[in-house]
């Protein structure tokens, strides 16, 4: 029998819906504004104070960016760091989390070290000195190895592994499976939703790599897309940052406004991770143990 809803319930639902719609519009508006400006013409942008609906949608800013070898190379660098860094982080996080669930000598001490680094960080200067001493300066690995394991993700994944019924492990041990076989054939298959979630967290972090890239990468040809974006938007240095495109624009005597170039760069730097997200979102709501234990 359906529950009868009172007038106050409907009013509350209406107010909540209205608030959610307003909040959604507030969050979507900046992205729409950036998109509108990135597709606007030079004359329309210069003559309009708040550009919301361009009369003529043009691709000048995007042509300028795609003519730039520097920006295309930075996209490739960021994709490489995101893929490799996410894989490395997932492998290290999951294996260490699994190890901390087993009967391991000094387990409490290792767990204490994880919790200690979760509360206290080394700081920028000591971390930089370690990266320099290990010869990782100006290497892509300097963006991957120092942040390969998140203490928070490690603790949550360990708790997730502990929630898997011990009966599965005991049955595997009786069948002669060792720890590696239990990890690869039982734990990982049951942990796909968790791996997808943490993989997305690591991927977003790697894609947005910005400050560490400025610290550790001295060669501009190795810059990530976020550093290129900083040069364009914050330092207003599109012509020098995207040198190849600037030379091409100089030949045609048509250089888009720096503002539209910056907005187009923001769109191109944001869209890829937005495209990946829906493919991983479906794993978040899946029941992890569904069908794993019967009877």
Secondary structure, 3 states (H helix, E strand, C coil): CCCCCCHHHHHHHHHHHHHHHHHHHHHHHHHHHHHHHHCCCHHHHHHCCCCCCCCCCCCHHHHHHHCCHHHHHHHHHHHHHHHHHHHHHHHHHHHHHHHCCCCCCCHHHHHHHHHHHHHCCCCHHHHHHHHHHCCCCCCHHHHCCCCCCCHHHHHHHHHHHHCCCHHHHHHHHHCCCCHHHHHHHHHHHHCHHHHHHHHHHHHHHHHCCCHHHHHHCCCHHHCCHHHHHHHHHCCCCHHHHCHHHHHHHHHHCCCCCHHHHHHHHHHHHHHHHHHHHHHHHHHHCCCCCCCCCCC
